[in-house]
Amino acid sequence: MLTTKQLLNLANINQYKIIEASLLLGFNSKATHFFSLKKSLLFDEGIDGQITKWRKDEFILHYKNATWILDQIV
C-alpha cells in the first residue's frame, strides 16, 4: 500500500511510463486510476476515461489521506 506522496514519488522515478494504481475506498471497494507524469503535470485517467491534469501540490492536497495499491507500471 502507498500513500499519495509515495505514489507521486513513484511517478517521478518512472516518468513517461503509465502507472496503474487503485484508490482504496470504503467497504472493500477501489477505483482504478492510470497516471503519467509529463514535466510538471500529473495526468490522472479514471476508469470512466476522464483525464484530470494535476499540479503535484494539488494532487497531494486532494488525496492527502488516500491509500493506493500499485497494480502495474508499463
N, C-alpha and C positions, 0 to 999 in steps of 0.2 A: 504494500500500500504506500501511496505517495501523498505528500501534502501538495498544495498548489505551487509553492515555491520550488519544491523538488521537481515537479513536473516541468516547470519553466526552465530550470537548470538543465534538465534532460533535453529540452528543445534547443537550448543554446549549444549544447555539445553536439547535437545532431542536426545542425542547420541544413536546410534543403532536403531533409527527409520528412516523411509523414509519420507522425506518432499517433497510434490508436490507443485511446485510454477511456476507461469507463468511470463516470462520475457516480459515486455511491449515493443513492437516495435512501430514504427511509423504507422500512418494511421489505428489506431484501431485494430492492429493485435498483436498477442502474441505467444510466443513459450514456451511450457511446458517443465519443467526440473524436474527430480527426484533426490533428494540429500540424501546422507547418509554420516555421519562422522564416521570415524574409526581411532582412535588415532589421528595422526596429519594430515591425508589426508581427503579431501572432495571429494567424488565420485559424479560426475555430469553426469547423463544419460539424453540425449536429446530424443526427440520424434523419432529420427532416430535410436535409440538403441545404439549409440556410447557413450562409457563411457570415460570421461576425469577425470584424477586424478589431483587434485589441492592441493598445499600447501595453507594454509589460506591466506597468504600475496599475493600470485599470483592471487587467486580468487578475492580478494578485488581490486587489481590493474586492472585486466582485465575488471571487471564490475563496476568500480568506479562511473560511472554516471547512472547506471541502476536503474530501478524501477521494483519491483516484486509484484505480487499478490499471497498471500498464498491460495492454493487450499485445501490442507488437510495434516494432519500428521497421518501416520499409523505405 
